[in-house]
Amino acid sequence: GFTPGESVETFTIRVPIFNPYSSVDLDQNFGSVGFALGDGSQTNYLKVVAGHGGGNGGVPRLQVYYEEGDSGVIDILVTGTEDSDFNDAATNATDNSIFELYLTVDMSDPEAITAQAFYNYELTPGGGFVLPQPKAIGEPIPLQGEVLKAVLGQKTIQDEGGADVASSAVVTLLATSTGPQEPFEANFVDLEITSTEK
């Protein structure tokens, strides 16, 4: 886990993966690959994933999903129909070309901390990124509740003895589906967290 320092204005999580549409089969039960920022539980998190919208014949999609207390807060879905660049990445990339997912958390206003997801992609391995800058997925999302507490370092958990101890924000790599399916291989290249200073 990590807790941003008081001087941090923004921090960005960057997760490059082998393009899941050219390197693995996600075409079952909403298979997806990406990461989540949260408090380390399966109850409070914001995830950014590249996946598939269902079974055979489903549509490739990007998803940004925010959950607090096991309840969905925001669910942003983007398919190639709405985004021609993403359609290019999902249909024309070859082999193990890189697909990058990002999440930038803006802490410049302590009363209105937001998170914005982005993506970028190669069409061929080592061929360079197609987009000059990562492209936004939806709009900025206001953080709240337990996820916000984790990001601010205000979260506590109980140790084995029942005492409250300080906790922090956690980034979790994800390769998952909504039900049983044939195992698929998710290849994560890196996980990087960088920040800017106020």
C-alpha positions as CSV (number, residue, x, y, z in Angstrom):
1,G,0.0,0.0,0.0
2,F,0.9,3.7,-0.1
3,T,-0.1,7.0,1.3
4,P,0.5,10.2,-0.8
5,G,2.5,12.8,1.1
6,E,1.0,16.2,1.8
7,S,3.0,17.8,-1.0
8,V,1.5,15.6,-3.7
9,E,-0.9,17.3,-6.1
10,T,-1.6,14.3,-8.4
11,F,-0.5,10.7,-8.6
12,T,-0.9,8.4,-11.6
13,I,-1.1,4.6,-11.6
14,R,0.2,3.1,-14.9
15,V,-0.3,-0.5,-15.7
16,P,1.0,-1.8,-19.1
17,I,-0.2,-5.2,-20.2
18,F,0.0,-7.3,-23.3
19,N,-3.0,-6.3,-25.3
20,P,-5.8,-8.6,-24.0
21,Y,-7.6,-8.6,-27.3
22,S,-4.6,-9.9,-29.3
23,S,-2.8,-12.0,-26.7
24,V,-5.6,-13.9,-24.8
25,D,-9.2,-15.0,-25.1
26,L,-11.5,-12.8,-23.0
27,D,-14.7,-13.8,-24.9
28,Q,-16.4,-15.5,-22.0
29,N,-18.3,-14.3,-18.9
30,F,-17.1,-10.7,-19.0
31,G,-13.4,-11.6,-18.8
32,S,-11.3,-8.5,-17.9
33,V,-7.7,-7.5,-17.1
34,G,-6.6,-4.3,-15.3
35,F,-6.2,-2.9,-11.8
36,A,-8.1,-1.4,-8.9
37,L,-7.4,1.3,-6.4
38,G,-9.1,0.8,-3.0
39,D,-8.7,0.0,0.6
40,G,-7.6,-3.6,0.0
41,S,-11.0,-5.1,0.3
42,Q,-13.5,-6.3,-2.3
43,T,-16.0,-3.8,-0.9
44,N,-14.4,-0.4,-1.6
45,Y,-12.5,0.1,-4.9
46,L,-12.3,1.9,-8.2
47,K,-11.2,-0.5,-11.0
48,V,-10.0,0.2,-14.5
49,V,-10.1,-2.8,-16.8
50,A,-10.1,-3.8,-20.5
51,G,-12.5,-6.6,-21.0
52,H,-15.3,-8.2,-23.0
53,G,-19.0,-7.6,-22.7
54,G,-20.3,-11.1,-22.4
55,G,-20.1,-14.5,-24.0
56,N,-19.5,-15.5,-27.6
57,G,-20.0,-12.6,-29.9
58,G,-19.8,-10.1,-27.0
59,V,-18.3,-6.7,-27.5
60,P,-14.8,-5.6,-26.3
61,R,-15.1,-2.8,-23.8
62,L,-13.3,-0.6,-21.3
63,Q,-14.8,-0.3,-17.9
64,V,-14.2,2.1,-15.0
65,Y,-16.3,0.9,-12.0
66,Y,-16.5,2.5,-8.6
67,E,-17.9,0.6,-5.6
68,E,-18.4,1.7,-2.0
69,G,-19.8,-0.6,0.6
70,D,-20.6,-3.3,-2.0
71,S,-22.8,-0.9,-3.9
72,G,-22.0,0.5,-7.3
73,V,-21.4,4.2,-7.4
74,I,-20.3,4.8,-11.0
75,D,-20.1,2.4,-14.0
76,I,-18.5,3.8,-17.1
77,L,-18.5,1.5,-20.2
78,V,-16.8,2.3,-23.5
79,T,-17.0,0.1,-26.6
80,G,-15.5,0.5,-30.1
81,T,-18.8,1.8,-31.3
82,E,-18.4,5.0,-29.1
83,D,-14.6,5.2,-29.4
84,S,-12.8,4.6,-32.7
85,D,-9.4,4.6,-31.1
86,F,-10.4,1.8,-28.7
87,N,-11.9,-0.1,-31.6
88,D,-8.6,0.2,-33.4
89,A,-6.8,-1.2,-30.3
90,A,-9.3,-4.1,-29.8
91,T,-9.4,-5.2,-33.4
92,N,-6.1,-4.3,-35.2
93,A,-3.4,-4.8,-32.6
94,T,-1.2,-7.9,-33.1
95,D,0.4,-10.4,-30.8
96,N,1.9,-9.0,-27.6
97,S,1.6,-5.3,-28.3
98,I,1.3,-3.1,-25.3
99,F,-2.0,-1.8,-24.0
100,E,-1.7,0.7,-21.1
101,L,-4.3,1.6,-18.5
102,Y,-3.9,4.7,-16.2
103,L,-5.6,6.3,-13.3
104,T,-4.7,9.8,-12.3
105,V,-5.9,11.1,-8.9
106,D,-6.1,14.9,-8.6
107,M,-5.5,16.0,-5.0
108,S,-5.1,19.7,-5.7
109,D,-8.4,20.5,-4.1
110,P,-8.6,18.6,-0.7
111,E,-12.4,19.2,-0.7
112,A,-12.9,17.7,-4.2
113,I,-10.4,14.8,-4.9
114,T,-11.1,13.2,-8.2
115,A,-9.9,10.2,-10.3
116,Q,-9.6,10.1,-14.1
117,A,-8.9,6.9,-16.1
118,F,-7.0,6.8,-19.4
119,Y,-5.6,4.3,-21.9
120,N,-3.1,4.1,-24.8
121,Y,-2.0,1.3,-27.1
122,E,0.5,-0.1,-29.6
123,L,-0.6,-1.8,-32.8
124,T,2.5,-3.9,-33.1
125,P,5.0,-4.9,-30.3
126,G,7.6,-2.1,-30.0
127,G,5.9,-0.1,-32.6
128,G,5.3,2.9,-30.4
129,F,2.0,4.2,-28.9
130,V,-0.6,5.3,-31.4
131,L,-2.0,8.2,-29.4
132,P,0.2,11.2,-28.7
133,Q,-1.3,11.4,-25.2
134,P,-3.3,8.8,-23.1
135,K,-7.0,9.1,-23.9
136,A,-9.6,9.7,-21.2
137,I,-12.1,7.0,-20.3
138,G,-15.3,9.0,-19.3
139,E,-15.2,11.9,-17.0
140,P,-13.4,12.5,-13.6
141,I,-14.9,10.6,-10.7
142,P,-15.2,12.3,-7.3
143,L,-13.7,10.0,-4.6
144,Q,-15.7,9.5,-1.4
145,G,-16.2,7.2,1.5
146,E,-13.7,4.4,2.3
147,V,-11.7,4.8,-0.9
148,L,-11.1,8.5,-0.2
149,K,-10.1,7.7,3.4
150,A,-7.6,5.2,2.1
151,V,-6.1,7.7,-0.4
152,L,-5.8,10.3,2.4
153,G,-4.2,7.9,4.9
154,Q,-7.2,8.2,7.2
155,K,-8.3,4.6,7.0
156,T,-7.8,2.1,9.9
157,I,-8.1,-1.6,10.1
158,Q,-8.0,-4.0,13.1
159,D,-5.0,-6.2,13.8
160,E,-5.2,-9.7,15.1
161,G,-5.6,-8.3,18.7
162,G,-8.5,-6.1,17.7
163,A,-6.6,-2.8,17.9
164,D,-7.0,-0.2,15.3
165,V,-3.9,0.4,13.1
166,A,-3.4,2.8,10.2
167,S,-4.0,1.5,6.7
168,S,-3.4,3.0,3.3
169,A,-4.4,2.9,-0.3
170,V,-3.8,-0.4,-2.2
171,V,-3.4,-1.1,-5.9
172,T,-4.5,-4.6,-6.9
173,L,-3.8,-6.2,-10.3
174,L,-6.9,-7.9,-11.7
175,A,-7.6,-10.8,-14.1
176,T,-11.1,-11.9,-13.6
177,S,-14.5,-12.9,-14.9
178,T,-18.1,-13.0,-13.6
179,G,-18.3,-16.8,-13.7
180,P,-16.5,-20.0,-14.6
181,Q,-14.5,-19.9,-17.9
182,E,-11.5,-21.4,-19.4
183,P,-8.4,-20.0,-17.7
184,F,-6.8,-17.2,-19.5
185,E,-3.3,-15.7,-19.2
186,A,-2.9,-12.1,-18.3
187,N,0.6,-10.7,-18.8
188,F,1.3,-7.6,-16.7
189,V,4.4,-5.8,-17.9
190,D,4.8,-3.3,-15.0
191,L,3.0,-1.3,-12.3
192,E,4.2,2.2,-11.8
193,I,3.0,5.0,-9.5
194,T,4.3,8.5,-10.2
195,S,3.3,11.9,-8.7
196,T,3.5,15.6,-9.2
197,E,4.2,18.1,-6.5
198,K,2.0,21.1,-5.4
